[in-house]
Amino acid sequence: MTAPHPFPARNAVARSLLNSLKLAALAACITPPLGVVAQPVQLVAPPPYPALVQPPNVGDAKLAATAYHDSGAYARDLASVASDASGWIAERAPQVSRPALVLDIDDTALTNWEVIKADDFGRIINGRCTALPEEPCGWAAWDLLGRAPVIEPTLRLFQQARALNVAVFFITGRPESQRAATEQNLRNVGYDGYAALHMVPESVHYVSATAFKAPVRAAVEAEGYTIIANMGDQPSDLAGGHAERTFLLPNPFYRIP
């Protein structure tokens, strides 16, 4: 027989006292001091990923540009800008002794939509152009075909200008080697009676279209003309001054610096 513990009551009291001390210590850790109000815990979200800086998707842009052209919105915008130019020319031409109108050619006087679509919006300068619309087409070869269709609002503006005795000057970024084909193309669609066609000299390279076109406009002014209007589809067609007013046609299809 095992002898009983000599102090059973004392052991029970000690254990109870030890448990009480543990609870008091825990309470001291989680209970704020007097006068301090406990605040709810705020969960802090992780910082977000840095904002993306990628440009718009090229594939989406091509779809949007095609829809803009095919919906009729492009044609309406062409007509709207040409109408603004028409109103200004009708007002200003009688006030000037030698008024002039400057026009760009590509996608201002003539449309290149057929090759733009065939090339999937790429500007492929070199290469053949023998299987439109099934295959891509080099832009230089396309220009030499001389079959670009007319942009009707621009032709109407041209005809109005000539009726008001406004001299019309074409200034294009096409090279001089394309003169015969370009002149034939212009005649075929109705641009007859313009004052001059200025083209880029062979083997001469400019940093921008503006670097070529602005000095040509200055030379036209030096001949005694007042350029009352300059219309093109690229900002670089219009930059550089030497025109009383400029008119920018829509072109979301490509950019010429």
DONU-877599 format. One line per 8 residues: their letters; for each residue x, y negated, z of C-alpha. Coordinates in Angstrom, 2 decimals, padded with zeros to 5 digits, always signed. Each point is the difference from the previous one (the first is absolute). Example, Ala and Ser with C-alpha at 12.3 -4.5 7.8 and 13.67 -1.06 7.14 Angstrom:
2
AS> +012.30/+004.50/+007.80 | +001.37/-003.44/-000.66
! end
This chain:
257
MTAPHPFP> +000.00/+000.00/+000.00 | +001.34/-003.38/-001.00 | +000.19/-002.54/+002.72 | -002.19/-003.12/-000.50 | +001.65/-003.32/-001.10 | +000.93/-001.84/+003.15 | -001.43/-003.40/-001.16 | -002.85/+000.51/-002.55
ARNAVARS> -001.85/-003.19/+000.86 | +003.08/-002.17/-000.32 | +000.74/+001.36/-003.50 | -003.49/-000.85/-001.21 | +000.25/-003.54/+001.30 | +003.37/-000.47/-001.71 | -001.31/+001.19/-003.32 | -002.99/-002.34/+000.25
LLNSLKLA> +002.23/-002.94/+000.86 | +002.31/+000.76/-002.97 | -002.91/+000.09/-002.45 | -001.28/-003.32/+001.33 | +003.44/-001.59/-000.53 | +000.07/+001.28/-003.61 | -003.41/-001.49/-000.76 | +000.99/-003.33/+001.51
ALAACITP> +003.16/-000.14/-002.10 | -001.97/+000.77/-003.18 | -002.56/-002.69/+000.82 | +002.76/-002.53/+000.54 | +001.30/+000.74/-003.48 | -003.33/-000.47/-001.82 | -001.71/-002.65/+002.16 | +000.90/-003.64/-000.77
PLGVVAQP> +001.11/-002.19/+002.89 | -002.50/-002.24/+001.74 | -001.01/-002.95/-002.14 | +000.97/+001.66/-003.26 | -002.82/+001.01/-002.35 | +000.59/+003.15/-001.95 | -000.03/-000.54/-003.76 | -001.29/+002.52/-002.52
VQLVAPPP> +002.64/+001.77/-002.01 | +000.49/-001.53/-003.47 | +000.80/+002.49/-002.75 | +002.47/-001.55/-002.42 | -000.38/+001.09/-003.63 | +003.19/+000.78/-001.90 | +001.10/-002.80/-002.33 | -001.45/+000.30/-003.53
YPALVQPP> +002.15/+000.94/-002.96 | +001.43/-003.02/-001.85 | -002.32/-001.42/-002.68 | +000.73/+001.38/-003.47 | +001.35/-002.48/-002.53 | -000.43/+002.02/-003.18 | -001.46/-001.85/-003.01 | -003.35/+000.98/-001.55
NVGDAKLA> -000.04/+003.41/-001.65 | +000.93/-000.19/-003.69 | -002.45/+002.72/-000.99 | -002.86/-001.87/+001.68 | +001.08/-003.23/-001.69 | -000.10/+001.61/-003.43 | -003.49/+001.35/+000.62 | -001.16/-003.43/+001.16
ATAYHDSG> +001.55/-001.73/-003.03 | -001.68/+002.47/-002.38 | -003.36/-000.50/+001.68 | +000.46/-003.78/-000.19 | +000.63/+000.20/-003.74 | -002.67/+002.56/-000.85 | -002.77/-001.53/+002.14 | -000.08/-003.20/-002.03
AYARDLAS> +001.32/-002.10/+002.90 | +003.29/-000.59/-001.82 | -001.77/-001.29/-003.11 | -002.18/-002.29/+002.11 | +003.03/-001.44/+001.78 | +001.79/-000.58/-003.32 | -003.03/-001.89/-001.26 | -000.26/-002.02/+003.21
VASDASGW> +003.60/-001.25/-000.14 | -000.22/-000.74/-003.73 | -003.22/-001.91/+000.61 | +001.74/-002.19/+002.57 | +002.77/-000.69/-002.50 | -002.58/-000.77/-002.68 | -001.71/-002.60/+002.16 | +003.28/-001.71/+000.75
IAERAPQV> +001.13/-000.07/-003.64 | -003.34/-001.43/-001.12 | +000.37/-002.78/+002.56 | +003.69/-000.74/-000.38 | +000.76/+000.46/-003.72 | -001.74/-003.21/-001.19 | +002.02/-002.02/+002.53 | +003.44/+001.06/-001.32
SRPALVLD> +001.64/-000.96/-003.27 | +001.82/+003.29/-000.59 | -001.58/+002.64/+002.28 | +001.37/+003.53/+000.11 | -001.07/+003.34/+001.38 | +002.57/+002.68/+000.91 | -001.01/+003.66/-000.05 | +001.80/+003.19/+000.95
IDDTALTN> -000.60/+003.03/-002.23 | +000.04/+003.32/+001.89 | -003.19/+000.42/+002.01 | -000.82/-003.64/-000.61 | -000.64/-000.19/-003.76 | +000.24/+003.75/-000.70 | -000.87/+002.91/+002.26 | +002.38/+002.90/+000.66
WEVIKADD> -002.50/+002.11/+001.91 | +000.40/+002.97/-002.35 | +003.71/+000.36/+000.75 | -000.38/-000.95/+003.67 | -002.39/+002.89/+000.49 | +002.05/+002.42/-002.11 | +003.12/-000.82/+002.04 | -001.87/+000.35/+003.31
FGRIINGR> +000.83/-003.64/+000.84 | +003.72/+000.40/-000.63 | +001.82/-002.55/-002.16 | +002.07/+002.34/-002.16 | +001.76/-002.34/-002.42 | +001.83/+002.54/-002.18 | -001.29/+003.21/-001.53 | -002.29/+001.02/-002.83
CTALPEEP> -003.66/-000.88/-000.33 | -001.38/+002.65/-002.32 | -002.70/+001.86/+001.92 | -002.26/-002.50/+001.74 | -002.04/+000.52/+002.09 | +001.13/+003.54/+000.81 | +003.66/-000.82/+000.67 | +001.98/-002.89/+001.51
CGWAAWDL> +001.08/-002.86/-002.22 | +003.04/-002.26/+000.04 | -001.02/-003.65/+000.26 | +002.47/-001.18/-002.64 | -001.34/+002.56/-002.47 | -003.55/-001.00/+000.93 | +000.72/-003.67/-000.74 | +001.44/+000.93/-003.39
LGRAPVIE> -003.22/+001.82/-000.92 | -001.72/-003.40/-000.01 | -003.38/+001.40/+000.92 | -000.69/-001.43/+003.47 | -003.66/-001.07/+000.26 | -000.99/-003.59/+000.64 | -001.06/-001.40/+003.38 | -003.18/-001.73/-001.08
PTLRLFQQ> -000.21/-002.79/+002.61 | +003.52/-001.11/-000.94 | -000.82/+000.03/-003.71 | -003.04/-002.19/+000.67 | +002.18/-002.39/+001.97 | +002.51/-000.08/-002.87 | -002.75/-000.77/-002.50 | -001.41/-002.76/+002.19
ARALNVAV> +003.45/-001.54/+000.39 | +000.60/-000.03/-003.74 | -003.43/-001.56/-000.58 | +001.04/-002.81/+002.37 | +003.33/-000.47/-001.82 | +001.94/+001.48/+002.89 | +003.28/+001.55/-001.16 | +000.42/+003.57/+001.27
FFITGRPE> +003.41/+001.44/+000.84 | +000.52/+003.67/+000.75 | +002.90/+000.68/+002.38 | +000.67/+003.69/+000.51 | +002.59/+002.19/+001.64 | +000.09/+002.21/-003.08 | +003.36/+000.03/-001.82 | +000.56/-001.70/-003.32
SQRAATEQ> +000.33/+003.41/-001.70 | -003.76/+000.46/+000.46 | -000.97/-003.25/-001.74 | -001.43/+001.45/-003.21 | -002.15/+002.58/+001.80 | -001.16/-002.54/+002.59 | -000.93/-002.64/-002.57 | -001.92/+002.59/-002.01
NLRNVGYD> -001.80/+001.21/+003.12 | -000.99/-003.57/+000.93 | -001.31/-000.70/-003.52 | -001.92/+003.25/-000.17 | -002.04/-000.78/+003.12 | -000.70/-003.64/-000.87 | +002.79/-002.19/+001.36 | +000.57/-002.19/-003.05
GYAALHMV> +001.39/-003.51/-000.10 | +002.18/-000.08/+003.12 | +002.90/-002.43/+000.14 | +002.82/+002.39/+000.90 | +000.88/+003.40/+001.43 | +002.97/-000.07/+002.38 | +001.71/+003.35/+000.66 | +003.06/+001.08/+001.98
PESVHYVS> +003.16/-000.14/-002.13 | +001.66/+003.34/-000.70 | +002.59/+001.18/+002.54 | -000.88/-002.82/+002.42 | -001.11/+001.01/+003.49 | -001.76/-002.21/+002.52 | -000.32/+000.60/+003.73 | -003.73/-000.62/-000.24
ATAFKAPV> -002.71/-000.92/-002.47 | -000.07/-003.45/+001.56 | +003.68/-000.53/-000.82 | -000.87/+000.37/-003.70 | -003.46/-001.51/-000.19 | +000.34/-003.18/+002.07 | +002.83/-001.43/-002.15 | -001.99/+000.79/-003.15
RAAVEAEG> -002.94/-001.99/+001.38 | +002.39/-002.84/+000.79 | +001.16/+000.09/-003.62 | -003.62/-000.17/-001.21 | -000.49/-003.10/+002.16 | +003.21/-001.46/-001.42 | -001.65/+000.20/-003.44 | -002.64/-002.43/+001.23
YTIIANMG> -002.75/+002.41/+001.07 | -001.87/-000.09/+003.28 | -000.63/+003.56/+001.17 | -003.43/-000.40/+001.51 | -000.40/+003.72/+000.80 | +002.16/+003.09/+000.38 | -001.72/+003.39/+000.29 | +001.57/+003.39/+000.73
DQPSDLAG> -000.51/+003.18/+001.96 | +003.20/-000.17/+002.08 | +001.01/-002.62/+002.58 | +003.34/-000.11/-001.81 | -001.83/-001.16/-003.15 | -001.13/-003.11/+001.85 | +002.80/-000.84/+002.44 | +002.53/-002.69/-000.74
GHAERTFL> -002.25/-002.94/-000.81 | -000.40/-001.75/-003.36 | -003.80/+000.34/-000.15 | -002.77/-002.16/+001.41 | -002.03/+003.01/+001.10 | +000.63/+003.73/+000.14 | -002.48/+002.87/-000.26 | +000.90/+003.46/+001.30
LPNPFYRI> -001.87/+002.90/-001.59 | -000.49/+003.17/+002.07 | +002.51/+002.82/-000.38 | +000.29/+002.61/+002.77 | +001.61/+002.45/-002.42 | +003.67/-001.10/+000.04 | +002.22/-002.88/+001.08 | +002.62/-001.90/-002.03
P> +002.45/-001.95/+002.18
! end
